[in-house]
Amino acid sequence: MTPTKRPDIAIIGGGIAGLSAARTLFHQPVHIHLYEKRNQLGGRIRAIKNPFDLPDKLARLDHGQHALTGGHKETLALIQSYSTPAVAQLRSSVIFPNQFSVTRKYLPAPFHWLAGLLLSPDCSQKDIFSAIKLGCYAVKTKISPLSKDILLSELCSELKLSKKLLTYLITPLCLAALNTPAHKASAQLFLNILHTLFFTDQQASDIFLPTTDLTTLLIDPIVNQLKPDHHIHERSRIVSIKITQNGFLLTFDRQGFLETQTVDAIICATAPHELDGLIHDIEALADIHQMIQHMEYETIETVYLQYPPQCQLPYPMIALHMPFGQWAFDLGQFRSRYPNLDRDVRGLISIVHSASSGIPKNERQSLIKQLHQHFVDIGLTPSSSPIDHLWLIDKKATWRCSPSLIRPTNHTRLHNFLLAGDYTEPHLPGNIEAAIISGQKAAEQLLLNLGIPPKK
Ligand SMILES: Cc1cc2nc3c(=O)[nH]c(=O)nc-3n(C[C@H](O)[C@H](O)[C@H](O)COP(=O)(O)OP(=O)(O)OC[C@H]3O[C@@H](n4cnc5c(N)ncnc54)[C@H](O)[C@@H]3O)c2cc1C
């Protein structure tokens, strides 16, 4: 590379990690070539056409319900940098209607949740002591992490936590935050999350639900900034990476035709299981290749149930004790907090089933009936039947947060080859926040490598 030439940087993967890297680079003196194998950008937060036949409906839905917490600080900042109001905030609560309920109070953390537990008629002294014990453990391990990571279920039995705390708080929180059941999940990663959500600030545990699809909020604005000066190649799957004297030679498959591109540096922002085929023959990346072989994945299933627009659940968000689903979101109620938005999702309820072992197709209809009956029992008003439904499944929704899993970070031993993606952030589970931070960090590191001073 001559000193005056703008370096060519390839970003492999047009998910939010790749786009976050591109956003960090796009004002810099570089040429970005972003490759996405699908015919649309967004990766796991890509949009789908809203299939429900209703007037004034929202045009697109996310390919799977996504919820953010106040702990998604970079994500919320990014969304808000493009559009306001874009997320509806819900004071954190866990409500299993007619069974268990706790809502945080207006106090500084962690007293907001402590007061919530103390004032909940469903919590006994034993439950509150259990919660305090676990909270103290989260603070302790923030300062001095566990010397040996263990399963969350093991930690819970070591601490002799109450059954109610396990059933109504720890199990649903672990599934929601780590997409991993407690008997397979890393205790340390769960404690990190607990610390962020309940011990940092009052709003960190609150739920922030996007009021429209994430492509409109995050993907399109970044793409619009990139498009004028950089190259975005959709339907272009990178099939091989070769190391050359001055950089890399990429071969990509653009709708059945092979093309090549030489670049000075690469940020590889695919999911870990998609990285395997790209790096398996690169010796300098053998350690990364070995790490990703040990990673396992968890499924998430989302069901969108479209009711007539006037239908509402008694709460915007409820926890479920059902054969299918751990959380249900009444999207119309979230969105009604911003009545000036032009399209609505009234009557649309999304149900999320994390760490699913896969529901056979022939069982879906009966599960939908059970869900509907549950909604009627807890006070769906009026109690009409759903008009339609959409069942979505992502078999590798996130990597499994197993104890002591050794994961790659942004850095690799190959000069000017960096990684980004939700699996590269050491203290976070696989989520949007991790993906966004990883993209920013990979891009900043690359600028340092290339001797380009960072611009804000
Ligand atoms: C159903 C579901 C629900 C979720 N819920 C939440 C939630 O509530 N909150 C939360 O924070 N997170 C949630 N997540 C996780 C979140 O979506 C992901 O952590 C995040 O989107 C990962 O982004 P990424 O850019 O790292 O990876 P990806 O989005 O997977 O992006 C990788 C991209 O690389 C492309 N690619 C792969 N190989 C190649 C190649 N050879 N050439 C070119 N392109 C390639 C892929 O097509 C993809 O677009 C959920 C995920 C799913 C699936």
PDBQT file of the ligand as one rigid body, heavy atoms in Angstrom, charges set to zero:
ROOT
HETATM    1  C1  LIG A 501     -35.181 -14.646  16.941  1.00  0.00    +0.000 C 
HETATM    2  C2  LIG A 501     -34.093 -13.837  17.599  1.00  0.00    +0.000 A 
HETATM    3  C3  LIG A 501     -34.401 -13.042  18.686  1.00  0.00    +0.000 A 
HETATM    4  C4  LIG A 501     -33.413 -12.281  19.292  1.00  0.00    +0.000 A 
HETATM    5  N1  LIG A 501     -33.740 -11.471  20.331  1.00  0.00    +0.000 NA
HETATM    6  C5  LIG A 501     -32.835 -10.579  20.781  1.00  0.00    +0.000 A 
HETATM    7  C6  LIG A 501     -33.218  -9.593  21.730  1.00  0.00    +0.000 A 
HETATM    8  O1  LIG A 501     -34.360  -9.560  22.162  1.00  0.00    +0.000 OA
HETATM    9  N2  LIG A 501     -32.283  -8.687  22.130  1.00  0.00    +0.000 N 
HETATM   10  C7  LIG A 501     -30.989  -8.704  21.648  1.00  0.00    +0.000 A 
HETATM   11  O2  LIG A 501     -30.205  -7.823  22.008  1.00  0.00    +0.000 OA
HETATM   12  N3  LIG A 501     -30.599  -9.644  20.749  1.00  0.00    +0.000 NA
HETATM   13  C8  LIG A 501     -31.484 -10.573  20.322  1.00  0.00    +0.000 A 
HETATM   14  N4  LIG A 501     -31.112 -11.513  19.387  1.00  0.00    +0.000 N 
HETATM   15  C9  LIG A 501     -29.702 -11.611  18.998  1.00  0.00    +0.000 C 
HETATM   16  C10 LIG A 501     -29.306 -10.574  17.944  1.00  0.00    +0.000 C 
HETATM   17  O3  LIG A 501     -30.209 -10.591  16.859  1.00  0.00    +0.000 OA
HETATM   18  C11 LIG A 501     -27.917 -10.903  17.441  1.00  0.00    +0.000 C 
HETATM   19  O4  LIG A 501     -27.046 -10.994  18.551  1.00  0.00    +0.000 OA
HETATM   20  C12 LIG A 501     -27.343  -9.872  16.483  1.00  0.00    +0.000 C 
HETATM   21  O5  LIG A 501     -28.271  -9.499  15.509  1.00  0.00    +0.000 OA
HETATM   22  C13 LIG A 501     -26.079 -10.471  15.857  1.00  0.00    +0.000 C 
HETATM   23  O6  LIG A 501     -25.565  -9.573  14.898  1.00  0.00    +0.000 OA
HETATM   24  P1  LIG A 501     -24.233  -9.933  14.106  1.00  0.00    +0.000 P 
HETATM   25  O7  LIG A 501     -24.008  -8.838  13.159  1.00  0.00    +0.000 OA
HETATM   26  O8  LIG A 501     -23.170 -10.290  15.085  1.00  0.00    +0.000 OA
HETATM   27  O9  LIG A 501     -24.541 -11.294  13.320  1.00  0.00    +0.000 OA
HETATM   28  P2  LIG A 501     -25.580 -11.557  12.122  1.00  0.00    +0.000 P 
HETATM   29  O10 LIG A 501     -26.778 -10.743  12.304  1.00  0.00    +0.000 OA
HETATM   30  O11 LIG A 501     -25.756 -13.030  12.047  1.00  0.00    +0.000 OA
HETATM   31  O12 LIG A 501     -24.811 -11.020  10.838  1.00  0.00    +0.000 OA
HETATM   32  C14 LIG A 501     -23.896 -11.795  10.116  1.00  0.00    +0.000 C 
HETATM   33  C15 LIG A 501     -24.118 -11.497   8.643  1.00  0.00    +0.000 C 
HETATM   34  O13 LIG A 501     -23.081 -12.089   7.886  1.00  0.00    +0.000 OA
HETATM   35  C16 LIG A 501     -23.654 -12.582   6.680  1.00  0.00    +0.000 C 
HETATM   36  N5  LIG A 501     -22.714 -13.585   6.144  1.00  0.00    +0.000 N 
HETATM   37  C17 LIG A 501     -22.379 -14.764   6.694  1.00  0.00    +0.000 A 
HETATM   38  N6  LIG A 501     -21.476 -15.400   5.938  1.00  0.00    +0.000 NA
HETATM   39  C18 LIG A 501     -21.214 -14.602   4.883  1.00  0.00    +0.000 A 
HETATM   40  C19 LIG A 501     -20.358 -14.708   3.745  1.00  0.00    +0.000 A 
HETATM   41  N7  LIG A 501     -19.572 -15.791   3.550  1.00  0.00    +0.000 N 
HETATM   42  N8  LIG A 501     -20.336 -13.692   2.842  1.00  0.00    +0.000 NA
HETATM   43  C20 LIG A 501     -21.125 -12.600   3.033  1.00  0.00    +0.000 A 
HETATM   44  N9  LIG A 501     -21.968 -12.462   4.078  1.00  0.00    +0.000 NA
HETATM   45  C21 LIG A 501     -22.009 -13.430   5.008  1.00  0.00    +0.000 A 
HETATM   46  C22 LIG A 501     -24.977 -13.159   7.151  1.00  0.00    +0.000 C 
HETATM   47  O14 LIG A 501     -25.886 -13.360   6.096  1.00  0.00    +0.000 OA
HETATM   48  C23 LIG A 501     -25.433 -12.086   8.142  1.00  0.00    +0.000 C 
HETATM   49  O15 LIG A 501     -26.194 -11.075   7.506  1.00  0.00    +0.000 OA
HETATM   50  C24 LIG A 501     -32.067 -12.339  18.811  1.00  0.00    +0.000 A 
HETATM   51  C25 LIG A 501     -31.758 -13.153  17.716  1.00  0.00    +0.000 A 
HETATM   52  C26 LIG A 501     -32.761 -13.889  17.108  1.00  0.00    +0.000 A 
HETATM   53  C27 LIG A 501     -32.402 -14.737  15.924  1.00  0.00    +0.000 C 
ENDROOT
TORSDOF 0
